[in-house]
Structures are given as structure tokens and as C-alpha cells.
Amino acid sequence: MPEEKIKEHILVCLSSSPSNPKVIKTAAKMANVFDADFTALYIEMTGTKKLSSENKKRLESNTALARAQGAKVVTLNGDDIAYQVAQYAKTGKVTKIVIGRSGYRANSFFAPPNFVDKLIQQTPEIEIYVIPDKVQAVYLGQKHNKKIFKLPEFSLIDTFKTIVVFLLTTSVCLYFQKLNINESNMIMIYLLGVLITAYITESKLYSIISSVLAVLSFNYFFTRPYMTVVSMDSGYTFTFFIMFFVALFVSSITKKIKEQAKQSYLKAYSTQIMLDMSQKLQQAKNVEEIDEITIEQIKKLLDCDVLLFEPNKEPVSTVYECFPIRNTDTVFLNAAIPAKRYKSATEFEKNLFSAMLRESALAYEKETITQTKNELLLKHKQEELRSTLLRSISHDLRTPLTGISGNADILLNNADVISGEKKHQIYSDIYDDSIWLLNLVENLLSVTRFDKNEINIKKESEFISDVIQEAVSHIGRRKDNYNIKIEITDESLSAKVDARLISQVVFNLVDNAMKYSPVNTTITIGAYAEGKDIKVFVSDQGNGISDEDKKSIFDMFYTVNNAVSSDSRRGLGLGLALCKAVVEAHGGTICVTDNKPEGTIFEFSLEGDFYE
């Protein structure tokens, strides 16, 4: 089995060194040659904010260069740079590390190994490329920048905290002295006080002050002669020095732990914002929600104003910096944030901000695909509707048209030999076929207008009895074969409706009842008030509708093959679909239930217009 080829991964270390651009470009060339993944790593140590403005600008410039060269910028926090780089390289499966180096070497007898030597020791399995750094000496000089040694700013609150802790620890030690507790325990109490001071104050100055006060206080109160800084036992001098340096060491460790905890909290908070954004974007239902989520989460991360605008528009202002929300091919929107806030952001925040923009781009892309899919489905549905309509029309119009043309041919060629009674029957058949075609075309046009949202509903207050009478008057001669009953509880019942459309609904329901009911049976049309609504129903004594057919009875082109009428014409399945569309357009509902002991009841609701 052939050995799987390992993907090359090149890591370059970022710094504020003037020669770092050379290192970055060299690493970028290598990544291009090896077709490798390219990562730029920056280790942010405690106190990084104390870099001079010049070094900060160089670091930002070098970071921007790395991004421009196609690198993925990663920021980590730690005190041991070599260890952090080595651990990331091992975890990230880095195959090559590119770093810069000056001519400086630590004294092998009196100084620990420098960064390059330590990195080589910790990553023996990774290839390390060292780029000569001729100007590194200038950069190393920043370590001796006088600004680093400037006195910390005075804080009244921290001073108060330091004094309170010192007084408390001294009081505890004095109490222990009365209890004849050993002096070593008092030293531990003072060390605890120094640790607490380091934890609750911001500056190292107060840790040093606390350490000095602890030594002086212990000497003053608890060594003979008491109440003096002079010690009779020369061994205490050594104890004081040990106590002082232990106090400084403990306070220093506490400060570092506190700073690391703070950095960990900030990263955890920022990462949680990113996770929340990802989850919310997955639940977004439209572009507007994606916009709101994007703005909300970026505000949480950077705590600044966020603007979104179309990519073809000009930038909002020169004080804002714009970033595209895009995928490989399309720019969906531009995000603008204050330029000052972006410059002051940490590399971790910048990386997270970039990831947020990519998440938003994926959400916009998904929404675009969904909209395109819905449009295609709609077109497919319309095409399917068109095909079904043409197929149904070509089949179902043939019977009445054949009857009309056949009867017309008989009248044209045999009018002289046909009796008057037979002629009347032929005329009646032609009329019935014409009315059937007229009603079918009327339903077809109405359904088409509803499907295209072209229908214009004009609601006016109408008496329900008048609407029902209008519908019955258009039924034609077929109503003579049935017992049509009208039951209205109150002739004054009125509703806000489009009379023409509701009349067509009643007509379609009655026509449907006659089609599926035996002749000489009763068809009842009624209306009654229920709360604020008017209920209109049409019941018959036919064979009824099965529960399975009830689920689809209002679907377009759906027909039930249990007609009992002698009429051979088959409907297109448009009448009930039109009834549902008209009723819902009026804000009502329509349903079908069984009529006891036999038959079917169609009932729909309308907005009542009651006079007070």
C-alpha cells in the first residue's frame, strides 16, 4: 500500500522586527513552491501593550503583510515563546518553521539558550529554516527602551487595598504572637498577604511595596529587639533577604496567573460570541435576520458601531474601515466599523472578526441558494400546473365540444325531418354543454388570477340571503331535478364580502353537490351567525366523501370518482380549489364534514357585519 503523502504546512513567526517582512516573504515563497498551508504565528506575552508606538506599527504592518501573502494569522498567549511555538507546531502538524535570527548568541556558560536554540531542542522532528537578520540588533534594543522602566501610574484604590491587606496581616501576626505561635507561621502569613496584594492590585509596584513592608514589619514587630529595625541575630538578615525574594517571586507568579486568567476569559468570551453567532445564523429565516445577527454579534465582540451596506455603494465615511462579506465569487455586503477600533483590536479579535464575516457570508450564500431553489420549485410547479391544465382541458373539453358540434351538425343537415320535441331536446343539450363550458372557463380564469395574485377583492356589506339567491339563479335547469332548500336563521345576516366571488363559491358548492347526489334528493343551502362570524353551508344526501379524499379535496385538479349524476362530463377539479382560495382571501376558513345519516356538508366562515 503506497504511503499517504503528507500535506506541507509552513509556519512563520511574527514579530515587530524591521527584518520580519523578509522572513514572511521567504516563508510565503516556500508555501507557494510546496503548495503548502501557510500560518503566521504571534505569541502575545504579558506586557505586550508596553511596546513602543513604533514597534506596534511595525507589528501591525508585518501582520497585514502576512495576511496579504495568504497566511492564516494565529495569536497565542504565553511567557515561553519557544515552548508556545513548538506546541502549536506539533498540534498543527507543521512540517517547516521559518524564523529570523541575529548574530547575537547567548553566553553558553552564563546564560540560557536563546529562542532559536530552544526551538530546535523542542522540535527535533520539524525542519527549521533560519533567515539571517542583519538589523535584529536594532530591534533587540527595544528591550532596553527607557519607557519600559517608567514608574507605574499611582492608584489610590490600589494603595488603599495594599494598606488594608498589610494592616490585616500584621494584626493576625500580632495575635499569633500573643498565642506564642512560631515565627515561621508569621512569615507565611506575610507571604499570603503579599500574594493577596498581587492578586487584587493592577501594578507590580504594589507587590514590591507589599514585600518591603512585610520584611520591615516582621523585623520591627517580631525580632529582638522589638519595635526596632535592628536585629540582634545576624541570621535574620539572610531570612529577610529570602523572605523578600520569595515574596517578590510569589507576587510575580500571581500577576502572571491573573493576566493569563484574564486573557483566557477574554478568549472564552469572544469564542462564545462566535459560537452563538454560528447557531443563530443557522436558525435565521431571511436576509433581514442575518443582518441583525451579524451586527449584534460584531458589536458584542468589538464593542463599537457596525454598519452594513451594499457592495456597490461608496464607503460610509473615512473614519470607518470597510470589510467585504464575501465568498469566493460574490460580495454580499460590506461591513464597516470605526478604523480606530479595528487598529486597537488584538490579533485574536481581528481573526475572530474575519471568521464572523466568513460565517455571515456562508449564511447569505445559503439564503441565496434557498431563494434560488424556491424560485426553481415555483417555476417547476407553474410548469407542472400548466402541463396538467393543458392535459385536463384537452381531455375534459372534448366531450361537451363534441356534443355541441354533433348536435349542431344534426340541426344543420336534418332540421327538416326532426320533430319539434327532438329539436327542443337538442337545443337544451347544446345550452347545457355551453353553460358547463362557460362555468369551467370562469373557474379557470378565477383560479389563474388567484395564482398570480391578480384578483382584486372589493369587500362591501352584503346580505347573505341575496348572495345565496344570486348563486341559485345561475344554476340553470338542473336544479329542477333536485329539492333545493334555503335555510337562513336570520334574513338580516350580513357580511363584508365581494358578492360576485362569494356567489361563485356557493354556486360551485351547489354544483358539486348536484354532481355527487342522486336526483330528487335534497340539497340544503344555509347560513347562521356564530360569534363574530357568519357560517354558510351546503349539505347534500349523496354518497359522501372518504376520509382519504377529504385530505386533498381542496387541492387543484383533484377529483373524486364517485359521481352519481347522469352527466357524463368530468370536472377539472378546479371548483373546490377556487372556493378555498376565495374564502381564505376573505380571511375565512372552509371545511368538509359528513352529513348524517348520509351525504356531505361543506361549510365556510365569513367576517360578519352586525348592526348594533
Secondary structure, DSSP 8 states (H G I E B T S, - for coil): --------EEEEE--S-TTHHHHHHHHHHHHHHHT-EEEEEEEE-TTGGGS-HHHHHHHHHHHHHHHHTT-EEEEEE-S-HHHHHHHHHHHTT--EEEEEE-S----TTTS---HHHHHHHH-TTSEEEEEE-TTHHHHHGGGG-GGGGS-----HHHHHHHHHHHHHHHHHHHHHHHTT--HHHHHHHHHHHHHHHHHH-S-HHHHHHHHHHHHHHHHHHHSSSTTSS--S-THHHHHHHHHHHHHHHHHHHHHHHHHHHHHHHHHHHHHHHHHHHHHHHHH--SHHHHHHHHHHHHHHHH-S--EEE-TTS--S-TTEEEEEEE-SS-EEEEEEEEHHHHHHS-HHHHHHHHHHHHHHHHHHHHHHHHHHHHHHHHHHHHHHHHHHHHHHHHHHTHHHHHHHHHHHHHHHHHTTTS-HHHHHHHHHHHHHHHHHHHHHHHHHHHHHHHHTT------EEEEHHHHHHHHHHTS-GGGGGSEEEEEES-TT-EEEE-HHHHHHHHHHHHHHHHHTS-TT-EEEEEEEEETTEEEEEEE--SS---HHHHTTTTSTT---S---SS------S-HHHHHHHHHHHTT--EEEEE-SSSSEEEEEEEEB----
